Amino acid sequence: MHTSTGTFAAGNVVLQSGLTFRDLKLAYKTYGRLNPQRDNVIVYPTSYGAQHSDLEHRIQPGGALDPERYFIVIPNLFGNGLSSSPSNTPWPYTGDRYPHITCYDAVQVQKRMLAELWGIDQVALVYGYSMGAMQAYHWAALFPSAVARVAVLCGAARCAPHNSVFIQGVEAALKADPHWQDGAFNATPVRGLRAMGRIYAGWALSQTFYREERWRELGASSLEDFMVTNWEGHFSKRDAHDLLAMFWTWRHADISANTLYHGDLAAALGAITAQVLLMPGDHDLYFQVQDNALELPHLRHARLQPIPSIWGHRAGNPVASLQPQDHALIEQEVKALLAR
Protein backbone atom coordinates (compact mmCIF):
# COMPACT_ATOMS: atom_id res chain seq x y z
CA MET A 1 0.00 0.00 0.00
CA HIS A 2 1.41 3.37 -1.01
CA THR A 3 1.19 5.93 1.82
CA SER A 4 2.54 9.38 2.52
CA THR A 5 2.37 11.85 5.39
CA GLY A 6 2.73 15.60 5.44
CA THR A 7 1.58 18.92 6.81
CA PHE A 8 -0.39 21.55 4.92
CA ALA A 9 0.65 25.07 5.91
CA ALA A 10 -2.62 27.00 5.72
CA GLY A 11 -1.09 30.31 6.80
CA ASN A 12 -3.11 32.89 8.71
CA VAL A 13 -6.74 31.74 8.76
CA VAL A 14 -9.61 33.95 9.90
CA LEU A 15 -11.95 31.72 11.90
CA GLN A 16 -15.73 31.90 12.33
CA SER A 17 -15.09 33.56 15.68
CA GLY A 18 -13.37 36.46 13.94
CA LEU A 19 -10.01 35.55 15.47
CA THR A 20 -7.03 34.82 13.23
CA PHE A 21 -5.25 31.51 13.76
CA ARG A 22 -1.73 32.34 12.67
CA ASP A 23 0.40 29.75 10.90
CA LEU A 24 -2.35 27.13 11.02
CA LYS A 25 -1.14 23.62 10.14
CA LEU A 26 -3.13 20.59 8.99
CA ALA A 27 -1.39 17.20 9.33
CA TYR A 28 -2.50 14.41 7.01
CA LYS A 29 -1.78 10.92 5.77
CA THR A 30 -2.72 9.50 2.37
CA TYR A 31 -3.27 5.92 1.23
CA GLY A 32 -3.26 4.76 -2.38
CA ARG A 33 -2.71 6.87 -5.48
CA LEU A 34 -4.66 9.66 -7.11
CA ASN A 35 -5.83 8.64 -10.59
CA PRO A 36 -5.32 10.92 -13.63
CA GLN A 37 -8.98 12.02 -13.57
CA ARG A 38 -8.70 12.95 -9.87
CA ASP A 39 -12.09 11.34 -9.26
CA ASN A 40 -11.13 8.51 -6.89
CA VAL A 41 -10.83 10.60 -3.73
CA ILE A 42 -12.11 9.58 -0.29
CA VAL A 43 -11.75 12.01 2.61
CA TYR A 44 -11.72 10.33 6.04
CA PRO A 45 -11.61 12.94 8.87
CA THR A 46 -10.52 11.86 12.35
CA SER A 47 -12.79 11.48 15.38
CA TYR A 48 -12.50 12.77 18.94
CA GLY A 49 -9.08 12.10 20.43
CA ALA A 50 -8.00 10.05 17.40
CA GLN A 51 -5.01 10.49 15.13
CA HIS A 52 -4.73 8.95 11.68
CA SER A 53 -2.95 5.86 13.02
CA ASP A 54 -6.01 5.09 15.19
CA LEU A 55 -8.34 4.93 12.18
CA GLU A 56 -6.30 3.37 9.41
CA HIS A 57 -7.34 -0.17 10.40
CA ARG A 58 -10.51 0.50 8.36
CA ILE A 59 -8.41 0.96 5.18
CA GLN A 60 -7.83 -2.46 3.61
CA PRO A 61 -7.29 -3.76 0.06
CA GLY A 62 -10.57 -5.26 -1.13
CA GLY A 63 -12.56 -3.41 1.54
CA ALA A 64 -14.89 -0.47 1.16
CA LEU A 65 -11.99 1.90 1.82
CA ASP A 66 -9.73 0.21 -0.71
CA PRO A 67 -6.35 1.92 -1.24
CA GLU A 68 -5.89 -0.05 -4.46
CA ARG A 69 -8.90 1.74 -5.97
CA TYR A 70 -9.09 5.02 -4.09
CA PHE A 71 -6.88 7.87 -2.98
CA ILE A 72 -7.79 8.15 0.68
CA VAL A 73 -6.86 11.25 2.67
CA ILE A 74 -7.08 11.36 6.46
CA PRO A 75 -6.93 15.00 7.65
CA ASN A 76 -6.17 15.17 11.36
CA LEU A 77 -8.68 17.23 13.32
CA PHE A 78 -7.35 20.48 14.78
CA GLY A 79 -6.71 19.84 18.44
CA ASN A 80 -5.59 16.21 18.08
CA GLY A 81 -1.91 16.96 18.71
CA LEU A 82 -0.72 16.48 15.10
CA SER A 83 -2.55 19.33 13.40
CA SER A 84 -2.47 22.74 15.12
CA SER A 85 -3.53 22.19 18.73
CA PRO A 86 -3.11 23.85 22.12
CA SER A 87 -0.15 21.53 22.79
CA ASN A 88 1.81 22.77 19.77
CA THR A 89 0.59 26.36 19.41
CA PRO A 90 3.03 28.98 20.77
CA TRP A 91 2.41 31.87 23.10
CA PRO A 92 0.28 33.99 23.21
CA TYR A 93 -2.33 31.56 21.86
CA THR A 94 -2.16 29.23 24.86
CA GLY A 95 -4.52 28.40 27.73
CA ASP A 96 -7.72 30.41 27.54
CA ARG A 97 -6.29 32.39 24.59
CA TYR A 98 -6.33 29.39 22.22
CA PRO A 99 -8.43 30.37 19.15
CA HIS A 100 -11.13 27.69 19.01
CA ILE A 101 -11.88 26.05 15.68
CA THR A 102 -15.33 24.93 14.51
CA CYS A 103 -16.09 22.03 12.17
CA TYR A 104 -16.90 24.72 9.59
CA ASP A 105 -13.39 26.13 9.95
CA ALA A 106 -11.85 22.65 9.79
CA VAL A 107 -13.49 21.52 6.55
CA GLN A 108 -12.77 24.83 4.85
CA VAL A 109 -9.06 24.21 5.43
CA GLN A 110 -9.39 20.55 4.41
CA LYS A 111 -10.95 21.56 1.09
CA ARG A 112 -8.19 24.11 0.51
CA MET A 113 -5.58 21.44 1.18
CA LEU A 114 -7.04 19.06 -1.41
CA ALA A 115 -7.12 21.81 -4.04
CA GLU A 116 -3.68 23.27 -3.35
CA LEU A 117 -1.71 20.07 -2.82
CA TRP A 118 -3.33 17.75 -5.37
CA GLY A 119 -5.64 19.85 -7.57
CA ILE A 120 -8.70 18.00 -6.26
CA ASP A 121 -12.08 19.69 -6.55
CA GLN A 122 -14.39 16.64 -6.49
CA VAL A 123 -14.69 14.03 -3.74
CA ALA A 124 -16.19 10.60 -4.34
CA LEU A 125 -16.89 10.01 -0.65
CA VAL A 126 -16.42 11.67 2.72
CA TYR A 127 -16.39 8.87 5.27
CA GLY A 128 -16.57 9.76 8.94
CA TYR A 129 -17.07 8.22 12.35
CA SER A 130 -18.26 10.23 15.38
CA MET A 131 -16.69 13.71 15.13
CA GLY A 132 -15.41 12.59 11.74
CA ALA A 133 -19.04 12.00 10.75
CA MET A 134 -19.91 15.53 11.83
CA GLN A 135 -17.15 16.81 9.56
CA ALA A 136 -18.49 14.61 6.72
CA TYR A 137 -21.91 16.20 7.17
CA HIS A 138 -20.29 19.65 7.03
CA TRP A 139 -18.55 18.75 3.77
CA ALA A 140 -21.89 17.76 2.23
CA ALA A 141 -23.73 20.89 3.41
CA LEU A 142 -21.00 23.45 2.70
CA PHE A 143 -19.77 22.10 -0.66
CA PRO A 144 -22.79 20.38 -2.27
CA SER A 145 -21.40 20.41 -5.80
CA ALA A 146 -18.05 18.95 -4.72
CA VAL A 147 -19.23 15.91 -2.75
CA ALA A 148 -20.85 12.87 -4.37
CA ARG A 149 -21.41 10.76 -1.24
CA VAL A 150 -21.08 10.90 2.53
CA ALA A 151 -21.07 8.08 5.05
CA VAL A 152 -22.10 9.23 8.53
CA LEU A 153 -21.24 6.57 11.11
CA CYS A 154 -22.40 7.27 14.67
CA GLY A 155 -22.63 10.99 14.00
CA ALA A 156 -25.13 13.76 13.34
CA ALA A 157 -25.61 17.10 11.60
CA ARG A 158 -25.26 18.94 14.88
CA CYS A 159 -24.48 18.27 18.50
CA ALA A 160 -27.74 17.28 20.22
CA PRO A 161 -28.62 18.80 23.62
CA HIS A 162 -28.13 15.51 25.47
CA ASN A 163 -24.82 15.02 23.69
CA SER A 164 -23.75 18.47 24.89
CA VAL A 165 -24.71 17.52 28.46
CA PHE A 166 -22.41 14.49 28.22
CA ILE A 167 -19.52 16.61 26.93
CA GLN A 168 -19.97 19.24 29.61
CA GLY A 169 -19.98 16.56 32.29
CA VAL A 170 -16.68 15.08 31.13
CA GLU A 171 -15.17 18.57 30.78
CA ALA A 172 -16.21 19.39 34.33
CA ALA A 173 -14.55 16.21 35.65
CA LEU A 174 -11.31 17.04 33.85
CA LYS A 175 -11.31 20.65 35.08
CA ALA A 176 -12.05 19.55 38.65
CA ASP A 177 -8.41 18.51 38.88
CA PRO A 178 -6.47 20.77 41.28
CA HIS A 179 -4.01 21.65 38.49
CA TRP A 180 -6.72 23.60 36.61
CA GLN A 181 -5.90 27.23 37.41
CA ASP A 182 -6.91 30.44 35.62
CA GLY A 183 -8.17 28.72 32.48
CA ALA A 184 -5.28 26.28 31.99
CA PHE A 185 -3.55 23.28 33.53
CA ASN A 186 -0.27 24.07 35.27
CA ALA A 187 0.71 20.37 35.37
CA THR A 188 -0.58 17.04 34.07
CA PRO A 189 -4.08 16.59 35.54
CA VAL A 190 -3.73 12.96 36.59
CA ARG A 191 -6.89 12.91 38.71
CA GLY A 192 -8.87 14.69 36.03
CA LEU A 193 -7.77 12.31 33.27
CA ARG A 194 -8.66 9.29 35.41
CA ALA A 195 -12.10 10.72 36.15
CA MET A 196 -12.63 11.59 32.48
CA GLY A 197 -11.79 8.05 31.40
CA ARG A 198 -14.20 6.43 33.83
CA ILE A 199 -17.08 8.71 32.91
CA TYR A 200 -16.42 8.20 29.20
CA ALA A 201 -16.39 4.41 29.66
CA GLY A 202 -20.00 4.47 30.82
CA TRP A 203 -21.15 6.34 27.72
CA ALA A 204 -19.08 4.82 24.92
CA LEU A 205 -20.27 1.24 25.44
CA SER A 206 -23.72 -0.11 26.22
CA GLN A 207 -25.17 -1.51 29.40
CA THR A 208 -25.43 -4.90 27.69
CA PHE A 209 -21.73 -4.79 26.82
CA TYR A 210 -20.90 -4.54 30.51
CA ARG A 211 -23.58 -7.00 31.64
CA GLU A 212 -22.13 -9.65 29.31
CA GLU A 213 -18.56 -8.77 30.34
CA ARG A 214 -17.55 -8.28 26.75
CA TRP A 215 -14.54 -6.32 27.96
CA ARG A 216 -12.86 -9.71 28.36
CA GLU A 217 -12.59 -9.80 24.54
CA LEU A 218 -10.32 -6.77 24.79
CA GLY A 219 -7.85 -8.63 26.99
CA ALA A 220 -9.00 -7.25 30.34
CA SER A 221 -8.86 -9.61 33.33
CA SER A 222 -11.48 -7.72 35.34
CA LEU A 223 -13.75 -4.71 35.05
CA GLU A 224 -11.26 -2.64 37.05
CA ASP A 225 -8.47 -3.76 34.73
CA PHE A 226 -10.60 -2.61 31.77
CA MET A 227 -11.23 0.78 33.38
CA VAL A 228 -7.54 1.38 34.02
CA THR A 229 -5.99 0.03 30.84
CA ASN A 230 -8.62 0.95 28.24
CA TRP A 231 -9.96 4.22 29.63
CA GLU A 232 -7.62 5.88 32.09
CA GLY A 233 -4.75 4.84 29.82
CA HIS A 234 -6.51 5.90 26.63
CA PHE A 235 -6.96 9.58 27.38
CA SER A 236 -3.64 9.99 29.16
CA LYS A 237 -2.00 9.65 25.72
CA ARG A 238 -3.33 13.10 24.78
CA ASP A 239 -2.57 16.55 26.15
CA ALA A 240 -5.40 17.70 28.41
CA HIS A 241 -5.66 21.09 26.68
CA ASP A 242 -6.04 19.28 23.36
CA LEU A 243 -8.86 17.16 24.79
CA LEU A 244 -10.71 20.29 25.87
CA ALA A 245 -10.19 21.97 22.49
CA MET A 246 -11.71 18.99 20.65
CA PHE A 247 -14.63 18.96 23.09
CA TRP A 248 -15.26 22.62 22.24
CA THR A 249 -15.32 21.80 18.52
CA TRP A 250 -17.64 18.86 19.09
CA ARG A 251 -20.08 20.78 21.29
CA HIS A 252 -20.34 23.62 18.74
CA ALA A 253 -20.74 21.38 15.68
CA ASP A 254 -23.76 22.38 13.58
CA ILE A 255 -23.95 22.31 9.78
CA SER A 256 -26.34 25.29 9.83
CA ALA A 257 -24.30 27.55 12.15
CA ASN A 258 -22.83 29.74 9.43
CA THR A 259 -23.67 32.58 7.06
CA LEU A 260 -24.95 30.12 4.42
CA TYR A 261 -27.83 28.77 6.50
CA HIS A 262 -28.17 31.18 9.46
CA GLY A 263 -29.10 28.42 11.91
CA ASP A 264 -31.77 26.82 9.67
CA LEU A 265 -30.95 23.12 10.00
CA ALA A 266 -33.70 22.00 7.63
CA ALA A 267 -32.35 24.30 4.94
CA ALA A 268 -28.80 23.02 5.46
CA LEU A 269 -29.94 19.41 5.20
CA GLY A 270 -32.08 20.20 2.16
CA ALA A 271 -29.13 21.75 0.35
CA ILE A 272 -27.19 18.48 0.43
CA THR A 273 -27.19 16.84 -2.99
CA ALA A 274 -24.84 13.96 -2.11
CA GLN A 275 -25.96 10.40 -1.56
CA VAL A 276 -26.04 10.13 2.24
CA LEU A 277 -25.63 6.97 4.29
CA LEU A 278 -26.64 7.33 7.93
CA MET A 279 -25.42 4.50 10.16
CA PRO A 280 -26.10 5.20 13.85
CA GLY A 281 -25.47 2.54 16.47
CA ASP A 282 -28.74 1.30 17.96
CA HIS A 283 -27.09 1.18 21.41
CA ASP A 284 -25.17 4.46 21.04
CA LEU A 285 -25.85 6.63 24.08
CA TYR A 286 -25.00 10.03 22.62
CA PHE A 287 -25.46 9.87 18.82
CA GLN A 288 -28.89 8.29 18.76
CA VAL A 289 -30.85 6.71 15.92
CA GLN A 290 -33.58 9.26 16.51
CA ASP A 291 -31.21 12.13 15.71
CA ASN A 292 -30.61 10.72 12.24
CA ALA A 293 -34.28 9.76 11.83
CA LEU A 294 -35.23 13.41 12.33
CA GLU A 295 -32.66 14.48 9.73
CA LEU A 296 -33.74 11.91 7.14
CA PRO A 297 -36.92 13.63 5.80
CA HIS A 298 -34.95 16.76 4.92
CA LEU A 299 -32.29 14.94 2.90
CA ARG A 300 -32.77 14.44 -0.84
CA HIS A 301 -30.96 11.14 -1.27
CA ALA A 302 -30.41 9.28 1.97
CA ARG A 303 -30.54 5.85 3.53
CA LEU A 304 -30.83 5.19 7.26
CA GLN A 305 -29.34 1.87 8.35
CA PRO A 306 -28.79 1.49 12.10
CA ILE A 307 -26.03 -0.82 13.31
CA PRO A 308 -27.52 -3.40 15.72
CA SER A 309 -24.66 -3.70 18.18
CA ILE A 310 -24.10 -3.80 21.93
CA TRP A 311 -20.74 -2.09 21.29
CA GLY A 312 -22.60 1.22 21.55
CA HIS A 313 -20.76 4.17 20.05
CA ARG A 314 -17.85 1.94 19.13
CA ALA A 315 -20.06 0.09 16.66
CA GLY A 316 -19.24 2.76 14.09
CA ASN A 317 -15.51 2.06 14.17
CA PRO A 318 -15.36 -1.72 14.55
CA VAL A 319 -12.27 -3.86 14.85
CA ALA A 320 -13.04 -6.65 12.38
CA SER A 321 -11.71 -9.47 14.56
CA LEU A 322 -13.77 -8.38 17.59
CA GLN A 323 -16.90 -7.05 15.88
CA PRO A 324 -17.31 -9.14 12.71
CA GLN A 325 -21.03 -8.40 12.30
CA ASP A 326 -20.61 -4.64 12.74
CA HIS A 327 -17.66 -4.69 10.34
CA ALA A 328 -19.52 -6.72 7.71
CA LEU A 329 -22.61 -4.50 7.78
CA ILE A 330 -20.59 -1.31 7.40
CA GLU A 331 -18.53 -2.79 4.58
CA GLN A 332 -21.68 -3.91 2.78
CA GLU A 333 -23.43 -0.55 3.10
CA VAL A 334 -20.42 1.60 2.18
CA LYS A 335 -19.61 -0.55 -0.86
CA ALA A 336 -23.24 -0.17 -1.98
CA LEU A 337 -23.00 3.60 -1.42
CA LEU A 338 -19.88 3.79 -3.57
CA ALA A 339 -21.67 1.82 -6.30
CA ARG A 340 -24.54 4.34 -6.42
Secondary structure as the mmCIF struct_conf table of DSSP 4:
data_model
#
loop_
_struct_conf.conf_type_id
_struct_conf.id
_struct_conf.beg_label_comp_id
_struct_conf.beg_label_asym_id
_struct_conf.beg_label_seq_id
_struct_conf.end_label_comp_id
_struct_conf.end_label_asym_id
_struct_conf.end_label_seq_id
STRN STRN1 THR A 3 VAL A 14
TURN_TY1_P TURN_TY1_P1 GLN A 16 SER A 17
BEND BEND1 GLY A 18 GLY A 18
STRN STRN2 THR A 20 TYR A 31
BEND BEND2 GLY A 32 GLY A 32
TURN_TY1_P TURN_TY1_P2 PRO A 36 GLN A 37
BEND BEND3 ARG A 38 ARG A 38
STRN STRN3 VAL A 41 VAL A 43
TURN_TY1_P TURN_TY1_P3 TYR A 48 GLY A 49
HELX_RH_AL_P HELX_RH_AL_P1 HIS A 52 LEU A 55
HELX_RH_3T_P HELX_RH_3T_P1 GLU A 56 ARG A 58
STRN STRN4 ILE A 59 ILE A 59
TURN_TY1_P TURN_TY1_P4 PRO A 61 GLY A 62
BEND BEND4 GLY A 63 ALA A 64
STRN STRN5 LEU A 65 LEU A 65
TURN_TY1_P TURN_TY1_P5 PRO A 67 ARG A 69
STRN STRN6 PHE A 71 PRO A 75
HELX_LH_PP_P HELX_LH_PP_P1 ASN A 76 LEU A 77
TURN_TY1_P TURN_TY1_P6 PHE A 78 GLY A 79
BEND BEND5 ASN A 80 SER A 84
HELX_RH_3T_P HELX_RH_3T_P2 PRO A 86 ASN A 88
HELX_LH_PP_P HELX_LH_PP_P2 THR A 89 PRO A 90
TURN_TY1_P TURN_TY1_P7 TRP A 91 PRO A 92
BEND BEND6 TYR A 93 TYR A 93
HELX_RH_3T_P HELX_RH_3T_P3 GLY A 95 ARG A 97
HELX_RH_AL_P HELX_RH_AL_P2 CYS A 103 TRP A 118
STRN STRN7 VAL A 123 VAL A 123
BEND BEND7 ALA A 124 ALA A 124
STRN STRN8 LEU A 125 TYR A 129
TURN_TY1_P TURN_TY1_P8 SER A 130 SER A 130
HELX_RH_AL_P HELX_RH_AL_P3 MET A 131 LEU A 142
HELX_RH_3T_P HELX_RH_3T_P4 PRO A 144 ALA A 146
STRN STRN9 VAL A 147 VAL A 147
BEND BEND8 ALA A 148 ALA A 148
STRN STRN10 ARG A 149 LEU A 153
BEND BEND9 CYS A 154 CYS A 154
BEND BEND10 ALA A 157 ALA A 157
STRN STRN11 ARG A 158 ARG A 158
HELX_RH_AL_P HELX_RH_AL_P4 PRO A 161 LYS A 175
TURN_TY1_P TURN_TY1_P9 ALA A 176 ALA A 176
BEND BEND11 ASP A 177 ASP A 177
TURN_TY1_P TURN_TY1_P10 PRO A 178 HIS A 179
STRN STRN12 TRP A 180 GLN A 181
TURN_TY1_P TURN_TY1_P11 ASP A 182 GLY A 183
STRN STRN13 ALA A 184 PHE A 185
BEND BEND12 ASN A 186 ALA A 187
HELX_RH_AL_P HELX_RH_AL_P5 VAL A 190 ALA A 204
BEND BEND13 LEU A 205 LEU A 205
HELX_RH_AL_P HELX_RH_AL_P6 GLN A 207 ARG A 211
TURN_TY1_P TURN_TY1_P12 GLU A 212 GLU A 213
HELX_RH_3T_P HELX_RH_3T_P5 ARG A 214 LEU A 218
TURN_TY1_P TURN_TY1_P13 GLY A 219 GLY A 219
BEND BEND14 SER A 221 SER A 222
HELX_RH_AL_P HELX_RH_AL_P7 LEU A 223 PHE A 226
HELX_RH_PI_P HELX_RH_PI_P1 MET A 227 GLU A 232
HELX_RH_AL_P HELX_RH_AL_P8 GLY A 233 PHE A 235
TURN_TY1_P TURN_TY1_P14 SER A 236 LYS A 237
BEND BEND15 ARG A 238 ARG A 238
HELX_RH_AL_P HELX_RH_AL_P9 ALA A 240 ARG A 251
TURN_TY1_P TURN_TY1_P15 HIS A 252 HIS A 252
STRN STRN14 ASP A 254 ASP A 254
TURN_TY1_P TURN_TY1_P16 ILE A 255 SER A 256
BEND BEND16 ALA A 257 ASN A 258
TURN_TY1_P TURN_TY1_P17 THR A 259 GLY A 263
HELX_RH_AL_P HELX_RH_AL_P10 LEU A 265 GLY A 270
TURN_TY1_P TURN_TY1_P18 ALA A 271 ALA A 271
BEND BEND17 ALA A 274 ALA A 274
STRN STRN15 GLN A 275 MET A 279
STRN STRN16 GLY A 281 GLY A 281
TURN_TY1_P TURN_TY1_P19 ASP A 282 HIS A 283
BEND BEND18 LEU A 285 PHE A 287
HELX_RH_AL_P HELX_RH_AL_P11 VAL A 289 GLU A 295
HELX_RH_3T_P HELX_RH_3T_P6 LEU A 296 HIS A 298
BEND BEND19 ARG A 300 HIS A 301
STRN STRN17 ALA A 302 LEU A 304
STRN STRN18 ILE A 307 ILE A 307
TURN_TY1_P TURN_TY1_P20 ILE A 310 TRP A 311
HELX_RH_3T_P HELX_RH_3T_P7 GLY A 312 GLY A 316
BEND BEND20 ASN A 317 ASN A 317
TURN_TY1_P TURN_TY1_P21 ALA A 320 LEU A 322
HELX_RH_AL_P HELX_RH_AL_P12 PRO A 324 ALA A 339
#
